Amino acid sequence: MDPRRTARTVSDPKVRQVGFFTPAPPERSISDPPRFQDPIQPPSPSSTQVNDQSPSGNSLSPVMIPPAHHHSDNFLRTALQATSPPKAFSYSAKTVTIPPENEDVASSFSPGRKVVSAKSPSSFPGVKASSVPASELTTVSVVNLPPGISEKAGGASVEVQNDRPVSAKTLKEKTSKAERRALQEAQRAAKAAAKAEGTKASSAASKVVTSANTKPSKATKPSSQKNDGSQVAASEKKGGDRAPEKDRKKDAPHPRMQYDDKSRVEKAKKRAVVKQTEARNRVELFRHLPQYEHGTQLPDLETKFFELDPMHPAVYKVGLQYLSGDIRGGNARCIAMFQAFKEAIKDYSTPPEKTLIRDLTARISSYVSFLIECRPLSISMGNAIKFLKNRIAKLPLALSESEAKSMLMLDIDRFINEKIILSEKVIVKHAVTKIRDGDVLLTYGASSVVEMILLHAHELGKHFRVVVVDSRPKLEGQLLLRRLVRKGLSCTYTHVNAVSCIMQDVTRVFLGASSVLSNGTVYSRVGTACVAMVAHAFCVPVLVCCEAYKFHERVQLDSICFNELGNPDAISKVQGREEINYLDGFVNQENLQLLNLIYDATPSDYVSMVITDYGMIPPTSVPVIVREYRRDHLWS
Amino acid sequence: MWWRSASFILDRQQEQNTSYPPNPESLLLSYPPPSMADSLQNPKPDISAYYQTRAAHHAVVTSDWLSQAQAAVSLQTNDDVSSGSDGRVAPTGGGTGGDNKTFSVIDEFNSWRKQPDLAEAVAAIRALAAVIRASQATTMMELEIELKKASDSLKAWDATSISLTAGCDLFMRYVTRTSALEYEDFNSARYRLIERAEKFGEISYKARRIIAMLSQDFIFDGCTILVHGFSRVVLEVLKTAAENKKHFRVFCTEGRPDRTGLRLSNELAKLDVPVKLLIDSAVAYTMDEVDMVLVGADGVVESGGIINMMGTYQIALVSHSMNKPVYVAAESYKFARLYPLDQKDMGPALRTIDFGVPIPSKVEVEKSARDYTPPQYLTLLFTDLGVLTPSVVSDELIQLYL
């Protein structure tokens, strides 16, 4: 899909196509799998589910449709409950699961894998395209993939989600490498199928099928645990024994796990490192988001420090800092995470008989899942992780370990410098041109970029006033205010309640953002939408400052689907003012639900301009940046 | 809220910088502040060269213009850059690298500019192409620097003209951004540049025709079109529609202060198109009869909004509130990397306004020549790239410049 870009650079005004046209047909070859999930593709219901499963792992899926969860479960149920299983299914059962019941499941992999992988690799890309029904053997892997994976992955489909994008991306670039990857993919799929079949066969002999939904996961668990224990014994092939890492990866809930799905939450909890006790009364609409009792995890986690041997201390430290709220703000969290990863990579050495690329990716994934347990990832962090994993996956195979490590560390440094620090400077440069003498600038919360803008404009000798709007419970604005006042800016401080009064005097509103989504929606600290709407009502231009690495191709229409819940105690209690703590003792009341949201979504209608490292753009142009530069910088 | 206005601040700064004309009346006044000092007596340095050219092309001779021309004649030695009434006084620094040569971009530009049908940006593009041709550079880098210098001096010649700036920028992009250049020897690369420059000039020249063809689908039989100001693209669109035997009616606004609407109505009358002239304040009154609004643009900015002759914004507002479509006809070389947030967010292009009667010097006159229409009030843009929604403009600009 690169031809388009180059055609653009030549910029022949006459022949250029305009707007969002579909790429030319030759670009859609089979060897080049669709980059984004194609929603208009469903030849049959089963294949759409396959499709759903695989590329959505690419990230959080681009379009959010609220409760589409359980689909893999449903599919599994239908597949298993069907009186006569599909032909392909039974076929694989026949050929693949020859091993006797009482043999170790792990050892039964190799024959099964060989059977399938011998034939499937050439046609395997069909899994991605899923519209080409090739031979019966390929359909085995296609059909079996989702159930196999969902059975295997105890805590939802974490493993799939994490593994797939890497392979999909590498598939895209080189055919030789792609073939190799496809082969591995085939092997993995076959293994999954074999495992599923094997466990089913073995357990079916002894147990009565009580519920198709829970059984396979129960059945697979012992095998994986066995692997965990007999780590040395099981090491036979290159990618064959990634079980421990994989399990660890599965531990964490997927960032988009639906927390109202009881069975999954149970599974996720069993493996979690951080013991989160769930808050009891949760608001109905936000049940799908994790909500924990705060304050209990920290000591718990500290005591566990020596048990978690694979966790690098730097990562552990950062995780604790996230948990306690010492590090906050998209950029700060991202930089801290990357520096911890850098430490970890520095101390990393590839275990014998493993490859750096696979093992390090798994290692990073386990770190990430630990960080997710401490606090859900921000979108900026998600993008940064994607970048790092992609860099790892694209490391040349010929590189020695030390070279590869230093290369990765350089990449991390480059990302921090170019994507965060430099782009902040560029944003400041752009934004300052919009500040005139006599302006009254309003900002909400504490954004690092906005602070830099204000300070820089002040250094340039512009005369302006600043209104810092703040809100309970975090009162981050006071931090910003403190720094601004110290530098000699004239400031006004108020709470968000008064924003409609103060807005009359304001000439510009500068806002930071956690992310800007593809439809121009600004995803930011809760309260931002309110400020933007008031500003819009008063015809005051709203400028959103956001680095381009925080852009995300997802589309979100409300702030319900994806959000983060804070500590509900923070809004029910006011520290240091005992006389107004009316809710003491009411917190666990059945008919009281407390909601402390962290983020909200501002529709693009209320945003006049997005200032990013690529210049000042209207919010409607965010997808252009995502489309044109995402690949160039983040994923290449 | 007048004290917030940027133009006010700029005015004030300007007056503090330029040695403040000795105007006894303004000294007597303590309030309002001295921005009132400028009046009809001393308007010349304020006027944007762009509007002077337009006035010359449109043969609009106002009393101001006359007095100004006379003043200019008497002040031949004035080295002000914007002394545009005799444009051939080329400012320094506009020449090529070698001083012995007499070639100057500005001269070239002005000679092209004299053709009334040629847009300013196209003239600039042609002038820049001439720079390449006349250049004695021996390396690519040299040539590029020379070109850059020439385009900078062109831009500096009239900073208020958006299409001139945008045209120069686009030219630089179009001509120099070819990856093939590195692999060739200098002469063939140079020919390639000239070729591209000429092609670009040709494309820009033909842009108007393309727009006229594209917009025919939108003009239906029996429709009433409201036009504002005089735009050569709009005229071309209407002319083509008339040639295609479409039956339509045109409402022309008067287009104060330079009465560009009158000129457009003259042109249309020659084509036997039924025309009705409105005074500028009658737009809302007639809007219910209007089927669509068609305007040109001085510049199309990154948000997808347009900068155009004063009055466009209010017409767009009125038609938006009455649910009439607003179409903009603009060539793609007018796409500029500007992003005004509000009306005062750009450097004001000032011009004289002839009220017909002497205005007391105490009275302030709003002299800004153009306004900014935000994208939400525009329906579609007819450009040579196709018929675009306003949000695609930014898309195109990102493709071009980043």
Interface residues (C-beta under 8 A of the other chain):
Chain A: R8 T9 V10 S11 P13 K14 R16 Q17 V18 G19 K434 R436 D437 G438 D439 T507 R508 P541 L543 S608 M609 Y614 G615 M616 I617 P618 T620 S621 V624 I625 E628 Y629
Chain B: W3 R4 A6 I9 R173 Y174 R177 T178 S179 F200 I203 E302 S303 G304 S332 R337 Y339 L341 D342 D345 P375 D384 L385 G386 L388 T389 S391 V392 S394 D395 E396 I398 Q399 L400 Y401 L402
